[in-house]
């Protein structure tokens, strides 16, 4: 399925088991890194969301404040020399 980010966001808006939160700014990223365009567009429209609410496996898409470096979350430190240094955790099972 090849949808644009706008179509995907529209689907989230109309899905019965999805709850969206009002925009609350863009996530912080370290100097030298930028948000991918689709991620930036998501956070311009929402402050996070809850997907599949009421199911056995709901997913919470992070608010800008809880947008986290994957290396810090998973490995406990930054690895500036590794490609994963620019990766972020944007959702968690709730």
Secondary structure, DSSP 4 states (H G I P E B T S, - for coil): ----HHHHHHHHHH-TT-EE-----PPP--TT----HHHHHHHHH-S-EEESTTSTT-EEEPPGGG-EEHIIIIISS--TTSGGGG-EE-EEE-
